[in-house]
Amino acid sequence: MVLTMSGGVLSVMEINEEDNSLDNTSFELLEAGGVLSKEAGTTISAAIIGRKASHHADNVARYVDRVYVVEHEALASFNPYLHLHALEKVLKLEGPSYILMGHTYKGVDIAARLAARLKAPLTTDCIGLELDPQTRLLKRRRQVYGGAVIATFIYQGEPQLVTLRPKVWRGRAEPRQVMGDIIQVDLDINSSASKLRVIERVKEEAVRLDDADVIVSGGRGLGGPDGFKELEKLRSALAKGFKKVEIGSSRPPVDKGWISSSRQVGLTGEKVSPMIYIAVGISGATQHIVGMEKSKLVVAINSDKGAPIFTMADIGAVGDYRQILPSFIKKLEELL
Ligand SMILES: Cc1cc2nc3c(=O)[nH]c(=O)nc-3n(C[C@H](O)[C@H](O)[C@H](O)COP(=O)(O)OP(=O)(O)OC[C@H]3O[C@@H](n4cnc5c(N)ncnc54)[C@H](O)[C@@H]3O)c2cc1C
């Protein structure tokens, strides 16, 4: 995507899905964006994306020159593809030179995707921002070496993209005398050009993984929701020999709507310590490992023999899970 830059600042608001409130981070982004727009002598705009986004339009318009509102039923729960698509629609209209997002689960996810799409320099988790008056580039301050040092990063290129650590800014932007313009943006998910599908969210379940004896977890490598049906067969076989056997997941299947988020294991999911953890089609990213590294025995099934999960697995099987699982299940049925 190529943008025509306006020189302005865009703060991307965040909505809490549970109660449709505007997250506190949003006010911090308005404050930081307001300071930056003054330093740069330019305008500030805001994007609100969500199922009831227009509910917040008047409030946010008190702090900015323009508010872009993208409202659609499909935005009720976080879907990175759809939220990115919505934000790109705003960017095409506004063409900001500076984009500020919250360093939150959603903000980081979208910012990373956006940086790749725009080939824009991104710094995450910033605790300070300053404009270089000569170059008009952002000086981005963030902690490095586990917080021992605060480093300043400067990158060429536009737009300048950052995520800001929550609670560093006070969230006390000054409301203005005159409200900014409110611009409604059509999400346009039905157009063939967008090539986007709305993901039907699976029903959320109240599941406890922390007391499971065995967890059979599936990742992106399952290839789709049907992969979890295969895992269910393995779960049933194991349930004959163990008290509590549950299905778990890495994050991609949750993001894709294949399985309930209550089954996600990892940094932003559950931390588990079962007797046996079976990872099927999971690569072994750090954010997943931190959630299951306390398992007593780890079994990994992966088609890539170089997958990082094998470095911490006690037992590994290299190959397509569709070929491995049937014989594995058969053996278990004989044994249990
Ligand atoms: C802030 C933040 C928080 C995060 N929190 C979490 C978290 O809580 N939990 C989490 O899991 N992730 C989390 N992530 C995401 C994490 O970084 C990884 O992207 C994610 O864990 C990768 O999931 P995966 O292993 O299922 O997918 P991939 O990394 O895409 O791996 C898929 C694997 O499947 C294998 N495969 C493909 N086809 C087959 C087949 N037919 N048979 C067998 N194997 C196959 C591939 O070889 C590959 O190794 C987070 C990321 C961020 C930025």
The ligand as an ORCA input file, in Angstrom:
! r2SCAN-3c Opt
* xyz 0 1
  C       2.346     -9.922     22.196
  C       2.223    -11.312     21.664
  C       1.618    -12.273     22.427
  C       1.488    -13.582     21.956
  N       0.905    -14.520     22.745
  C       0.850    -15.795     22.318
  C       0.299    -16.823     23.128
  O      -0.207    -16.599     24.233
  N       0.288    -18.087     22.649
  C       0.803    -18.421     21.427
  O       0.770    -19.599     21.055
  N       1.321    -17.457     20.640
  C       1.347    -16.168     21.045
  N       1.842    -15.212     20.230
  C       2.156    -15.590     18.834
  C       3.516    -16.271     18.697
  O       4.515    -15.294     18.505
  C       3.519    -17.189     17.464
  O       3.171    -16.457     16.318
  C       2.563    -18.369     17.611
  O       2.796    -19.052     18.815
  C       2.775    -19.336     16.435
  O       1.762    -20.296     16.494
  P       1.939    -21.686     15.751
  O       3.143    -22.401     16.289
  O       0.624    -22.379     15.853
  O       2.108    -21.257     14.234
  P       3.404    -21.258     13.306
  O       4.539    -20.564     13.953
  O       2.941    -20.786     11.975
  O       3.809    -22.803     13.208
  C       3.046    -23.770     12.557
  C       3.847    -25.056     12.617
  O       3.077    -26.113     12.052
  C       3.929    -26.960     11.313
  N       3.104    -27.650     10.338
  C       2.545    -27.172      9.201
  N       1.802    -28.122      8.595
  C       1.908    -29.236      9.367
  C       1.350    -30.553      9.259
  N       0.530    -30.912      8.260
  N       1.670    -31.464     10.213
  C       2.496    -31.143     11.259
  N       3.036    -29.896     11.397
  C       2.729    -28.953     10.487
  C       4.961    -26.032     10.703
  O       6.151    -26.716     10.398
  C       5.154    -24.998     11.824
  O       6.243    -25.353     12.668
  C       1.973    -13.911     20.680
  C       2.574    -12.929     19.905
  C       2.709    -11.647     20.385
  C       3.353    -10.601     19.522
*
